[in-house]
Amino acid sequence: MPPIKGDLGQPRRKVFYKVGHKAVLIDLGALYPRVAHHSGRYHPKGLQVDKVVTGVLTGWHLSEWGHWYGRVTYTVAAGVWEEQVTHWVPAWVLRPVKDTHG
C-alpha cells in the first residue's frame, strides 16, 4: 500500500496510537475549569472535579489542527456515588504516574 500523502505530496504522520494501559494523572481542575468570580456554594453531593485523579490511558489521537488528545478512563465521584467515564482529553491535563518501585 503506498503511503498516505498530505498537502504538497508530503507523507502525513499517523494520527492514532494505541498505548496499552498506562497509568496517568488527570488534572480535573484544568479539564473542567471554573467560571471566574463564581459565587456558588459547596454541596457535599456535587461532582468532585477540582482535584487530580488517577486514570488509564489507552490511546493518543491527533486533532485536525495538530493537538494531541488521550483516551482515558477514570472515576468521577459525587459524595458516595462514583462513575467511571471514558473520553478524549487534551494532552496538557495528563501526566504519567511516576513508578515508585524503580
DSSP file with accessible surface (Angstrom, degrees, kcal/mol):
  #  RESIDUE AA STRUCTURE BP1 BP2  ACC     N-H-->O    O-->H-N    N-H-->O    O-->H-N    TCO  KAPPA ALPHA  PHI   PSI    X-CA   Y-CA   Z-CA
    1    1 A M              0   0  223      0, 0.0     3,-0.1     0, 0.0     0, 0.0   0.000 360.0 360.0 360.0 129.8    0.0    0.0    0.0
    2    2 A P        -     0   0  108      0, 0.0     3,-0.1     0, 0.0     0, 0.0  -0.333 360.0 -92.9 -69.9 153.5    1.5    3.4   -0.9
    3    3 A P        -     0   0   85      0, 0.0     2,-0.3     0, 0.0     0, 0.0  -0.323  43.1-102.4 -65.5 149.7    2.0    6.0    1.9
    4    4 A I        -     0   0  123      8,-0.2     8,-1.5    -3,-0.1     2,-0.4  -0.571  39.2-141.9 -70.6 130.9   -0.8    8.4    2.5
    5    5 A K  B     -A   11   0A 118     -2,-0.3     5,-0.1     6,-0.2     3,-0.1  -0.808  14.8-163.7-100.3 138.1    0.2   11.8    1.0
    6    6 A G    >   -     0   0   13      4,-5.4     3,-1.5    -2,-0.4     6,-0.1  -0.032  50.7 -32.3 -95.4-157.6   -0.6   15.1    2.7
    7    7 A D  G >  S+     0   0  130      1,-0.3     3,-1.6     2,-0.2    -1,-0.3  -0.308 132.4  12.5 -60.5 142.0   -0.6   18.6    1.3
    8    8 A L  G 3  S-     0   0  169      1,-0.3    -1,-0.3    -3,-0.1    -2,-0.1   0.748 130.9 -70.1  60.7  24.3    2.1   19.1   -1.4
    9    9 A G  G <  S+     0   0   42     -3,-1.5    -1,-0.3     1,-0.2    -2,-0.2   0.548  93.9 142.3  77.5   5.3    2.6   15.4   -1.7
   10   10 A Q    <   -     0   0  128     -3,-1.6    -4,-5.4    -5,-0.1    -1,-0.2  -0.555  58.5-104.2 -79.8 143.1    4.3   15.1    1.7
   11   11 A P  B     -A    5   0A  84      0, 0.0     2,-0.3     0, 0.0    -6,-0.2  -0.402  33.0-131.9 -64.5 141.7    3.6   12.0    3.8
   12   12 A R        -     0   0  155     -8,-1.5    -8,-0.2    -6,-0.1     2,-0.1  -0.732  21.2-117.2 -91.1 146.6    1.2   12.6    6.7
   13   13 A R        -     0   0  147     -2,-0.3    -1,-0.1     1,-0.1     2,-0.0  -0.413  39.3 -85.8 -79.4 160.8    2.1   11.3   10.1
   14   14 A K        -     0   0  129      1,-0.1    -1,-0.1    -2,-0.1     3,-0.1  -0.320  34.3-161.1 -62.0 142.5    0.0    8.7   11.9
   15   15 A V        +     0   0   69      1,-0.2    47,-2.5    -3,-0.1     2,-0.4   0.582  68.2  51.1-106.2 -12.9   -2.9   10.2   13.9
   16   16 A F  E     -B   61   0B  52     45,-0.2     2,-0.4    43,-0.0    45,-0.2  -0.992  56.4-179.5-131.8 133.9   -3.8    7.4   16.3
   17   17 A Y  E     -B   60   0B  93     43,-2.5    43,-2.6    -2,-0.4     2,-0.3  -0.991  18.4-145.5-130.7 125.0   -1.5    5.4   18.6
   18   18 A K  E     -B   59   0B 171     -2,-0.4    41,-0.3    41,-0.2     3,-0.1  -0.684  15.4-177.6 -80.6 142.1   -2.6    2.6   20.9
   19   19 A V  E     -     0   0B  34     39,-1.7     2,-0.3     1,-0.4    40,-0.2   0.204  31.8-127.1-126.1  15.4   -0.6    2.6   24.1
   20   20 A G  E     -     0   0B  43     38,-0.6     2,-0.4     1,-0.1    -1,-0.4  -0.608  66.3 -35.0  75.0-131.4   -1.9   -0.5   26.0
   21   21 A H  E    S+     0   0B 154     -2,-0.3     2,-0.4    -3,-0.1    37,-0.2  -0.889  70.3 174.9-132.6  99.2   -3.0    0.5   29.5
   22   22 A K  E     -B   57   0B 122     35,-2.4    35,-3.4    -2,-0.4     2,-0.3  -0.899  30.5-123.0-109.5 133.5   -0.8    3.3   31.1
   23   23 A A  E     +B   56   0B  54     -2,-0.4    74,-1.6    33,-0.2     2,-0.3  -0.551  38.8 173.7 -74.1 132.5   -1.5    4.9   34.4
   24   24 A V  E     -BC  55  96B   9     31,-2.3    31,-3.0    -2,-0.3     2,-0.4  -0.952  32.4-123.4-136.4 157.6   -1.8    8.7   34.2
   25   25 A L  E     -BC  54  95B  61     70,-3.7    70,-1.9    -2,-0.3     2,-0.5  -0.882  25.2-157.3 -98.3 134.8   -2.7   11.6   36.4
   26   26 A I  E     -BC  53  94B   0     27,-3.1    27,-2.2    -2,-0.4     2,-1.3  -0.962  10.5-144.1-118.2 120.1   -5.6   13.7   35.2
   27   27 A D  E >>  -B   52   0B  69     66,-2.4     4,-2.1    -2,-0.5     3,-0.6  -0.697  18.1-177.5 -84.0  94.9   -6.0   17.3   36.4
   28   28 A L  H 3> S+     0   0    0     23,-1.9     4,-2.9    -2,-1.3    -1,-0.2   0.816  79.2  62.5 -66.3 -28.4   -9.8   17.6   36.6
   29   29 A G  H 34 S+     0   0   20     22,-0.5    -1,-0.2     1,-0.2     5,-0.2   0.857 109.9  40.3 -63.9 -33.7   -9.5   21.2   37.7
   30   30 A A  H <4 S+     0   0   27     -3,-0.6    -2,-0.2    21,-0.1    -1,-0.2   0.851 116.1  50.1 -80.5 -36.0   -7.8   22.0   34.3
   31   31 A L  H  < S+     0   0   32     -4,-2.1    -2,-0.2     1,-0.3    -3,-0.2   0.881 123.7  30.1 -69.2 -37.8  -10.1   19.8   32.4
   32   32 A Y  S  < S-     0   0   88     -4,-2.9    -1,-0.3    17,-0.3    -2,-0.1  -0.671  87.4-167.6-121.0  74.5  -13.2   21.3   33.9
   33   33 A P        -     0   0   99      0, 0.0     2,-0.2     0, 0.0    -3,-0.1  -0.256  17.9-120.4 -66.9 152.1  -12.3   24.9   34.7
   34   34 A R        -     0   0  182     -5,-0.2     2,-0.2     1,-0.1     3,-0.1  -0.598  28.6 -99.5 -89.6 154.7  -14.5   27.1   36.9
   35   35 A V    >   -     0   0  114     -2,-0.2     3,-1.3     1,-0.1    -1,-0.1  -0.501  47.4-104.2 -69.3 135.5  -16.1   30.3   35.9
   36   36 A A  T 3  S+     0   0   73      1,-0.2    -1,-0.1    -2,-0.2     0, 0.0  -0.341 101.3   9.9 -62.0 140.5  -14.2   33.3   37.2
   37   37 A H  T 3  S+     0   0  189      1,-0.2    -1,-0.2    -3,-0.1     2,-0.1   0.746  85.7 171.7  62.7  27.5  -15.7   35.1   40.2
   38   38 A H    <   -     0   0  132     -3,-1.3    -1,-0.2     1,-0.1    -4,-0.0  -0.431  21.4-165.0 -67.6 140.2  -18.3   32.3   40.7
   39   39 A S        +     0   0  113     -2,-0.1    -1,-0.1     2,-0.0    -2,-0.0   0.025  37.3 136.2-117.5  28.0  -20.2   32.7   43.9
   40   40 A G        -     0   0   44      1,-0.1     2,-0.3     0, 0.0    -2,-0.0  -0.136  49.9-116.6 -70.0 169.9  -21.7   29.2   44.3
   41   41 A R        -     0   0  240      1,-0.1     2,-0.1     0, 0.0    -1,-0.1  -0.797  29.0 -96.3-109.1 154.5  -21.9   27.3   47.5
   42   42 A Y        -     0   0  199     -2,-0.3    -1,-0.1     2,-0.0     3,-0.0  -0.394  35.4-169.3 -64.9 136.7  -20.3   24.0   48.4
   43   43 A H    >   -     0   0  118     -2,-0.1     3,-2.1     4,-0.1    36,-0.1  -0.975  17.8-148.1-131.2 119.6  -22.5   20.9   48.1
   44   44 A P  T 3  S+     0   0   75      0, 0.0    35,-0.3     0, 0.0    -1,-0.1   0.707  99.2  48.3 -63.4 -17.6  -21.3   17.6   49.6
   45   45 A K  T 3  S+     0   0  160     33,-0.1     3,-0.1    34,-0.1    36,-0.1   0.304  89.2 113.4-103.9  10.4  -23.0   15.6   46.8
   46   46 A G  S <  S-     0   0   31     -3,-2.1    33,-0.6     1,-0.1     2,-0.1  -0.325  82.4 -78.9 -77.9 162.1  -21.7   17.6   43.9
   47   47 A L  B     -D   78   0B 108     31,-0.2     2,-1.2     1,-0.1    31,-0.2  -0.386  39.5-134.6 -59.8 134.1  -19.3   16.4   41.3
   48   48 A Q        +     0   0   71     29,-3.0    29,-0.4     1,-0.2     3,-0.1  -0.734  51.4 141.3 -94.8  87.6  -15.7   16.4   42.6
   49   49 A V        +     0   0   40     -2,-1.2   -17,-0.3     1,-0.1    -1,-0.2   0.118  45.4  85.0-117.3  20.7  -13.9   17.9   39.7
   50   50 A D  S    S+     0   0  104    -22,-0.1     2,-0.3   -21,-0.1    -1,-0.1  -0.352  82.4  65.7-116.0  49.5  -11.4   20.1   41.5
   51   51 A K  S    S-     0   0   87     -3,-0.1   -23,-1.9   -25,-0.1   -22,-0.5  -0.942  82.8 -98.0-154.8 175.3   -8.7   17.5   42.1
   52   52 A V  E     -B   27   0B  82     -2,-0.3     2,-0.3   -25,-0.2   -25,-0.2  -0.903  40.7-175.0-104.8 129.4   -6.2   15.2   40.4
   53   53 A V  E     -B   26   0B  20    -27,-2.2   -27,-3.1    -2,-0.5     2,-0.4  -0.858  25.8-113.9-121.6 159.8   -7.2   11.6   39.8
   54   54 A T  E     +B   25   0B  90     -2,-0.3    21,-0.5   -29,-0.2     2,-0.2  -0.765  42.9 164.3 -92.1 137.0   -5.5    8.5   38.5
   55   55 A G  E     -B   24   0B   5    -31,-3.0   -31,-2.3    -2,-0.4     2,-0.5  -0.780  36.8-102.3-138.3-175.1   -6.8    7.1   35.3
   56   56 A V  E     -BE  23  73B  56     17,-2.5    17,-1.9    -2,-0.2     2,-0.5  -0.971  24.0-152.9-120.9 121.9   -5.9    4.7   32.5
   57   57 A L  E     +BE  22  72B   8    -35,-3.4   -35,-2.4    -2,-0.5    15,-0.2  -0.797  20.8 167.1 -91.6 129.4   -4.6    6.0   29.1
   58   58 A T  E     +     0   0B  21     13,-2.7   -39,-1.7    -2,-0.5   -38,-0.6   0.502  59.5   1.7-120.2  -9.3   -5.3    3.6   26.2
   59   59 A G  E     -BE  18  71B   0     12,-0.8    12,-2.7   -41,-0.3     2,-0.4  -0.982  51.6-134.3-171.2 159.9   -4.6    5.7   23.1
   60   60 A W  E     -BE  17  70B  69    -43,-2.6   -43,-2.5    -2,-0.3     2,-0.4  -0.964  20.8-173.2-118.6 141.3   -3.4    9.0   21.6
   61   61 A H  E     -BE  16  69B  69      8,-2.7     8,-2.4    -2,-0.4     2,-0.4  -1.000  18.7-134.5-137.4 136.8   -5.2   10.8   18.8
   62   62 A L  E     - E   0  68B  23    -47,-2.5     6,-0.2    -2,-0.4     2,-0.1  -0.713  22.3-132.6 -87.3 134.3   -4.1   13.9   16.9
   63   63 A S    >   -     0   0   33      4,-3.0     3,-1.9    -2,-0.4    -1,-0.0  -0.353  30.9-100.3 -78.3 169.4   -6.8   16.6   16.2
   64   64 A E  T 3  S+     0   0  178      1,-0.3    -1,-0.1     2,-0.1    -2,-0.0   0.735 124.8  48.7 -64.3 -18.7   -7.3   18.1   12.8
   65   65 A W  T 3  S-     0   0  202      2,-0.1    -1,-0.3     0, 0.0    -2,-0.0   0.179 126.1 -95.1-107.5  14.6   -5.2   21.1   14.0
   66   66 A G  S <  S+     0   0   36     -3,-1.9     2,-0.4     1,-0.3    -2,-0.1   0.641  77.9 134.6  90.1  15.7   -2.3   19.2   15.5
   67   67 A H        -     0   0  115     24,-0.0    -4,-3.0    23,-0.0     2,-0.3  -0.805  50.2-127.7 -98.2 141.3   -3.3   18.9   19.1
   68   68 A W  E     -E   62   0B  73     -2,-0.4    23,-2.4    -6,-0.2     2,-0.4  -0.674  22.5-171.3 -91.6 139.0   -2.9   15.6   21.0
   69   69 A Y  E     -EF  61  90B  80     -8,-2.4    -8,-2.7    -2,-0.3     2,-0.4  -0.987  12.1-144.1-127.4 138.2   -5.7   14.0   22.9
   70   70 A G  E     -EF  60  89B   0     19,-2.7    19,-2.5    -2,-0.4     2,-0.8  -0.835  12.4-134.0-102.3 138.3   -5.5   11.0   25.2
   71   71 A R  E     +EF  59  88B  75    -12,-2.7   -13,-2.7    -2,-0.4   -12,-0.8  -0.834  41.5 173.7 -88.3 113.2   -8.3    8.4   25.5
   72   72 A V  E     -EF  57  87B   0     15,-2.4    15,-1.9    -2,-0.8     2,-0.4  -0.909  30.1-152.6-126.3 151.5   -8.6    7.9   29.3
   73   73 A T  E     +EF  56  86B  28    -17,-1.9   -17,-2.5    -2,-0.3     2,-0.3  -0.987  32.4 149.2-119.2 130.5  -10.8    6.1   31.7
   74   74 A Y  E     - F   0  85B   3     11,-2.2    11,-3.0    -2,-0.4     2,-0.5  -0.943  42.6-102.0-152.9 170.9  -11.2    7.5   35.2
   75   75 A T  E     - F   0  84B  51    -21,-0.5     2,-0.5    -2,-0.3     9,-0.2  -0.870  22.0-161.0-106.6 132.2  -13.6    7.7   38.1
   76   76 A V  E     - F   0  83B  13      7,-2.8     7,-2.4    -2,-0.5     2,-0.3  -0.944  14.9-155.9-107.9 131.5  -15.6   10.8   38.9
   77   77 A A  E     - F   0  82B   7     -2,-0.5   -29,-3.0   -29,-0.4     2,-0.3  -0.757  19.1-179.3-107.4 154.7  -17.1   11.0   42.4
   78   78 A A  E >  S-DF  47  81B  12      3,-2.6     3,-1.8    -2,-0.3     2,-0.3  -0.775  71.2 -52.5-149.9  98.4  -20.0   12.9   43.8
   79   79 A G  T 3  S-     0   0   29    -33,-0.6    -1,-0.1   -35,-0.3   -34,-0.1  -0.512 121.7 -22.2  66.6-126.5  -20.5   12.3   47.5
   80   80 A V  T 3  S+     0   0  155     -2,-0.3    -1,-0.3    -3,-0.1     2,-0.2   0.577 121.5  94.9 -90.6 -10.0  -20.5    8.5   48.0
   81   81 A W  E <   -F   78   0B 120     -3,-1.8    -3,-2.6   -36,-0.1     2,-0.3  -0.581  53.5-176.9 -82.0 142.3  -21.6    7.9   44.3
   82   82 A E  E     -F   77   0B 134     -2,-0.2     2,-0.4    -5,-0.2    -5,-0.2  -0.990   8.0-171.6-137.6 148.5  -18.9    7.2   41.7
   83   83 A E  E     -F   76   0B  99     -7,-2.4    -7,-2.8    -2,-0.3     2,-0.4  -0.996  19.8-133.8-141.7 136.8  -19.0    6.6   38.0
   84   84 A Q  E     -F   75   0B 138     -2,-0.4     2,-0.3    -9,-0.2    -9,-0.2  -0.736  28.0-173.0 -87.9 133.0  -16.3    5.5   35.6
   85   85 A V  E     -F   74   0B  38    -11,-3.0   -11,-2.2    -2,-0.4     2,-0.4  -0.930  13.4-161.5-126.3 151.0  -16.0    7.6   32.4
   86   86 A T  E     +F   73   0B  81     -2,-0.3     2,-0.3   -13,-0.2   -13,-0.2  -0.997  32.4 125.7-131.0 125.8  -14.0    7.2   29.2
   87   87 A H  E     -F   72   0B  60    -15,-1.9   -15,-2.4    -2,-0.4     2,-0.4  -0.971  58.8 -78.3-164.5 176.7  -13.4   10.1   26.8
   88   88 A W  E     -F   71   0B 101     -2,-0.3   -17,-0.2   -17,-0.2   -28,-0.1  -0.745  45.2-179.0 -87.8 129.5  -10.8   12.1   24.9
   89   89 A V  E     -F   70   0B   0    -19,-2.5   -19,-2.7    -2,-0.4     5,-0.1  -0.949  35.6 -92.7-128.2 150.1   -9.0   14.8   27.0
   90   90 A P  E >   -F   69   0B  22      0, 0.0     3,-1.8     0, 0.0   -21,-0.2  -0.310  32.8-124.2 -60.9 142.6   -6.3   17.3   26.0
   91   91 A A  G >  S+     0   0   30    -23,-2.4     3,-2.0     1,-0.3   -22,-0.1   0.814 104.5  69.7 -57.5 -31.9   -2.7   16.0   26.5
   92   92 A W  G 3  S+     0   0  164      1,-0.3    -1,-0.3   -24,-0.3   -23,-0.1   0.617  94.5  54.6 -70.7  -8.5   -1.8   19.0   28.7
   93   93 A V  G <  S+     0   0    3     -3,-1.8   -66,-2.4   -63,-0.1     2,-0.4   0.430  97.8  83.8 -98.0   1.7   -4.1   17.8   31.5
   94   94 A L  E <   +C   26   0B  10     -3,-2.0   -68,-0.2    -4,-0.2   -70,-0.0  -0.832  49.8 175.0-108.4 143.4   -2.3   14.4   31.6
   95   95 A R  E     -C   25   0B 148    -70,-1.9   -70,-3.7    -2,-0.4     2,-0.1  -0.994  35.0-107.7-139.1 144.4    0.9   13.4   33.4
   96   96 A P  E     -C   24   0B 100      0, 0.0     2,-0.5     0, 0.0   -72,-0.2  -0.384  34.6-113.8 -68.5 149.2    2.4   10.0   33.7
   97   97 A V        -     0   0   62    -74,-1.6     2,-0.2    -2,-0.1   -74,-0.1  -0.714  35.2-120.7 -80.5 127.8    2.2    8.3   37.1
   98   98 A K        -     0   0  180     -2,-0.5     2,-0.5     1,-0.1    -1,-0.0  -0.516  20.8-121.2 -73.3 136.8    5.8    8.0   38.5
   99   99 A D    >   -     0   0  118     -2,-0.2     3,-0.6     1,-0.1    -1,-0.1  -0.653  23.1-170.9 -79.3 119.3    6.9    4.5   39.2
  100  100 A T  T 3  S+     0   0  124     -2,-0.5    -1,-0.1     1,-0.2    -2,-0.0   0.427  79.3  64.6 -90.4   0.6    7.9    4.2   42.9
  101  101 A H  T 3         0   0  169      1,-0.1    -1,-0.2     0, 0.0    -2,-0.0   0.252 360.0 360.0-103.6   9.0    9.4    0.8   42.5
  102  102 A G    <         0   0  104     -3,-0.6    -2,-0.1     0, 0.0    -1,-0.1   0.539 360.0 360.0-106.0 360.0   12.3    1.7   40.2
